[in-house]
């Protein structure tokens, strides 16, 4: 029996209405760390901080020498870098042209995000100055219900993500005071 390949992390780019997958940007290597920050909307005064935002930061590495032999084109990793850059640049086009981007981190975490920024460090180049290696730090913001219209594909994808996270949290099960070494609440 053939062993199933481990899931790859990456981004799925859908049409603005979410009806079709336009592009999959698969991280060549799964990042070693993922940093998430969950808290009030940045810049909101404490009294106005009614919304909560999740930001995600991760570092993806790309290496042309580790690409499959049948990988298309002589441009090294330049196409994947250009695809990532386009996700940030299209944000400037406004909401009407905004593509729906899903961050896929295994089967348990597929969530709508906005690519806020990229930090790209290109290393080693071929004779045509195409990058052969790069590390890309992606700065993402998880989208919330406020970012979608009721009943939209994005809203349904977000609801599925929320259900998955709730099911994971429920696996923790009830914990009593004794788990903290307490006999009664203070």
PLY file of the C-alpha trace (Angstrom):
ply
format ascii 1.0
element vertex 186
property float x
property float y
property float z
element edge 185
property int vertex1
property int vertex2
end_header
0.00 0.00 0.00
1.38 3.40 -1.00
2.04 5.75 1.91
0.23 9.08 1.67
2.50 12.09 1.25
2.44 14.55 4.15
0.38 17.67 3.51
2.12 20.74 2.14
1.50 24.22 3.47
0.72 27.02 1.05
-1.77 29.50 -0.29
-4.77 28.89 -2.53
-5.81 31.83 -4.66
-9.49 31.78 -5.58
-11.49 34.04 -7.84
-13.07 37.00 -5.98
-16.36 35.08 -5.74
-14.52 31.98 -4.50
-15.98 29.82 -7.26
-12.72 28.66 -8.84
-9.15 28.03 -7.75
-6.93 30.29 -9.83
-3.60 29.26 -8.39
-1.98 27.13 -5.71
1.25 28.49 -4.25
2.73 25.48 -2.51
5.56 26.06 -0.09
8.42 23.94 -1.28
9.31 23.06 2.32
6.88 23.29 5.21
7.98 26.19 7.43
9.56 25.22 10.73
7.73 27.87 12.73
4.49 29.77 12.53
3.82 32.80 14.72
0.24 33.82 15.43
-0.94 36.87 17.32
-4.56 37.13 18.40
-5.72 40.36 19.95
-7.47 43.70 19.57
-7.47 45.49 16.24
-4.15 47.39 16.06
-4.51 51.11 16.61
-7.91 50.88 18.28
-8.27 52.66 21.60
-8.80 50.19 24.48
-12.40 51.34 24.92
-13.05 50.83 21.19
-11.29 47.48 20.92
-14.40 45.42 20.19
-12.88 43.52 17.30
-10.22 40.86 17.50
-7.75 40.16 14.73
-5.41 37.24 14.12
-2.12 37.88 12.38
0.13 35.10 11.13
3.80 35.26 10.29
5.84 32.46 8.79
9.03 32.00 6.85
8.96 29.96 3.66
12.13 28.77 1.94
12.45 28.13 -1.78
15.38 26.46 -3.54
15.61 25.94 -7.30
18.15 23.15 -6.81
15.60 21.15 -4.79
12.85 21.52 -7.41
11.71 18.42 -9.31
13.59 17.75 -12.54
10.39 18.28 -14.55
9.75 21.76 -13.07
8.86 24.19 -15.86
11.06 27.01 -17.05
14.62 28.17 -16.54
13.68 31.08 -14.27
14.45 29.25 -11.02
12.13 30.32 -8.23
11.28 33.68 -9.80
7.75 32.54 -10.79
6.76 31.62 -7.24
8.20 34.89 -5.91
6.25 36.82 -8.55
3.04 34.97 -7.61
3.52 35.88 -3.95
4.27 39.52 -4.82
1.09 39.69 -6.90
-0.98 38.85 -3.82
0.30 41.98 -2.08
0.19 44.19 -5.17
-3.42 43.23 -6.02
-4.50 44.56 -2.62
-3.85 48.05 -3.98
-6.41 47.44 -6.74
-9.25 47.67 -4.21
-11.94 45.31 -2.90
-13.64 44.75 -6.27
-10.51 43.06 -7.66
-9.48 41.33 -4.45
-8.91 37.62 -4.81
-9.91 35.26 -2.04
-6.75 33.74 -0.53
-6.79 30.68 1.70
-3.89 29.80 3.96
-3.56 26.02 4.12
-1.59 24.63 7.01
-2.57 20.98 6.92
-6.10 19.67 6.84
-7.07 21.16 10.20
-6.31 24.77 9.27
-7.55 26.21 6.01
-8.58 29.79 6.55
-9.24 32.92 4.51
-6.42 35.45 4.85
-5.13 38.68 3.39
-1.44 38.85 2.49
-0.32 42.08 4.15
3.37 42.09 3.34
6.36 40.01 2.28
9.97 40.22 3.36
12.01 38.57 0.60
15.68 37.69 0.89
16.99 36.36 -2.43
20.17 34.33 -2.28
22.31 32.86 -5.07
21.53 33.65 -8.68
22.01 31.97 -12.04
23.82 33.59 -14.97
20.64 35.43 -15.99
20.30 36.73 -12.40
17.25 34.61 -11.65
17.12 33.84 -7.93
17.98 30.26 -7.04
17.20 30.45 -3.33
15.03 32.73 -1.23
13.50 33.00 2.17
10.18 34.77 2.27
8.55 35.97 5.46
4.81 36.19 4.90
2.70 38.53 6.99
-0.95 37.45 6.88
-4.14 38.67 8.50
-6.88 36.17 9.09
-10.14 37.44 7.66
-13.23 37.74 9.83
-16.96 37.70 9.21
-16.82 41.50 8.75
-14.72 40.97 5.61
-17.43 38.98 3.82
-20.99 39.37 2.69
-23.58 37.08 4.24
-23.71 33.75 2.44
-20.59 34.41 0.36
-18.11 31.64 -0.41
-15.57 33.38 1.84
-18.06 33.47 4.72
-18.77 29.75 4.27
-15.04 28.92 4.20
-14.50 31.01 7.34
-17.42 29.26 9.08
-15.90 25.87 8.22
-12.58 26.99 9.68
-14.27 28.20 12.87
-16.13 24.88 13.22
-12.88 22.94 12.81
-11.14 25.05 15.48
-14.11 24.63 17.85
-14.01 20.85 17.36
-10.28 20.87 18.17
-10.89 22.94 21.32
-13.63 20.51 22.39
-11.09 17.66 22.29
-9.40 19.21 25.33
-12.37 18.14 27.43
-13.46 19.51 30.79
-10.75 20.40 33.28
-11.36 20.81 36.98
-9.80 23.09 39.55
-7.61 20.20 40.66
-5.75 20.40 37.33
-4.38 23.71 38.63
-3.84 22.43 42.14
-6.79 24.42 43.52
-9.47 23.11 45.87
-11.80 26.06 45.32
-11.86 29.28 43.30
-9.92 32.09 45.03
0 1
1 2
2 3
3 4
4 5
5 6
6 7
7 8
8 9
9 10
10 11
11 12
12 13
13 14
14 15
15 16
16 17
17 18
18 19
19 20
20 21
21 22
22 23
23 24
24 25
25 26
26 27
27 28
28 29
29 30
30 31
31 32
32 33
33 34
34 35
35 36
36 37
37 38
38 39
39 40
40 41
41 42
42 43
43 44
44 45
45 46
46 47
47 48
48 49
49 50
50 51
51 52
52 53
53 54
54 55
55 56
56 57
57 58
58 59
59 60
60 61
61 62
62 63
63 64
64 65
65 66
66 67
67 68
68 69
69 70
70 71
71 72
72 73
73 74
74 75
75 76
76 77
77 78
78 79
79 80
80 81
81 82
82 83
83 84
84 85
85 86
86 87
87 88
88 89
89 90
90 91
91 92
92 93
93 94
94 95
95 96
96 97
97 98
98 99
99 100
100 101
101 102
102 103
103 104
104 105
105 106
106 107
107 108
108 109
109 110
110 111
111 112
112 113
113 114
114 115
115 116
116 117
117 118
118 119
119 120
120 121
121 122
122 123
123 124
124 125
125 126
126 127
127 128
128 129
129 130
130 131
131 132
132 133
133 134
134 135
135 136
136 137
137 138
138 139
139 140
140 141
141 142
142 143
143 144
144 145
145 146
146 147
147 148
148 149
149 150
150 151
151 152
152 153
153 154
154 155
155 156
156 157
157 158
158 159
159 160
160 161
161 162
162 163
163 164
164 165
165 166
166 167
167 168
168 169
169 170
170 171
171 172
172 173
173 174
174 175
175 176
176 177
177 178
178 179
179 180
180 181
181 182
182 183
183 184
184 185
